[in-house]
Amino acid sequence: MDWTSSQLRSLVELTRRGTITAVAQALGYTPGGVSQQIAALEKATGMELLRRVGRRVELTDAGRTLALHAERILSTEAEAVEALERSRGEVSGVLRVGLFATVAAEVLPLALRRVHEAHPGLAVHSRDLDVDEVYDAVASGGVDLALGLDYPDVPIPRDPALRVTQLYRERFSLAVPTGSTDGREEISLTDTRDLTWILPSADSYYGRAVRTACRRAGIEPDVQHEVTDTAATLALVEAGIGVSTVTDLMLRLRASHFDVVPLSETVERHIVVVFRSSAERRPTVAALLDVLRAVAESRRDTSA
């Protein structure tokens, strides 16, 4: 039958995520684009694969049957891609990489330069992602590899089909309005009991991780401003609105004027690279992994 990998992937993701909107977010399409993929697949098969139930859609029996076989087809396709890459005798081709803002600004430029120098035939196409969508984007095949975050206090659920490799770790400090800590060289989370906090939503991994650390210290942070954007958070701290946790990488996003005080508690985040286990033997993936590890090692040497 005349179908495409993109159409099959859209169908498989629909079985995992349940809505057209969720599939679109995972694959980097618009909801209309996903609907078109499914409609084209129905035309190719000559069968109804979805039915509407109120405001949502569900797979028909034919849709579930095809989705099951589609997973096998996509897995075989991945093996074919690996075999073709190996047959070239050099590292070349296109690799789709997902990343989030702070890594895009600090890690990607150096990594891309090193990739170009070592493997001029390898083209890396990057895609900006919400950091909490990184794992889904890799699992769905929306990207081949992605840079993401993991938090020891709120670990990302592990999918057996994915590999997660830690590149380096960052320890959080506390960003506070200038002069508000009387020159203290260290501060405890317990000392922030009466302070106003600026944090992402508790629905995010970052927001949950900081709240978990605060609760472990015996306090509930008074979060009066829920902000996801790091640059906006730093601007609010600078304006004297409240305090927030920061890392060195976050501080490089925006020139800011406030005090940064080390936390007495250890609160960390880990910069990780995520890829499908089945892709680990692909020469292009292995080459970029080597470069990312080298970049991470150079960062550790610089900060030591």
Buried (B, 14 or more C-beta within 10 A) or exposed (E): EEBEEBBBBBBBBBBEBBBBEBBBBBBBBEBEBBBBBBEBBBEEBEBEBBEEEEEEBBBBEBBEEBBEEBBEBBEEBBEEBBEEBEEEEEBBBEBBBBBBBBBBEBBBEBBBEBBBEEBEEBBBEBBEBBBBBBBBBBBBBBBBBBBBBBBBBBEBEEBEEBBBBEBBBBBBBBBBBEEBBEEEEEBBBEBBBEBBBBBBEEEBBBBBBBBBBBEEBEBEBBBEBBBBEBBEBBBBBBEEBBBBBBBBBBBEBEEBEBBBBEBEBEBBBBBBBBBBEBBEEBBBBBBBBBBBBBBBEEBEEEEE
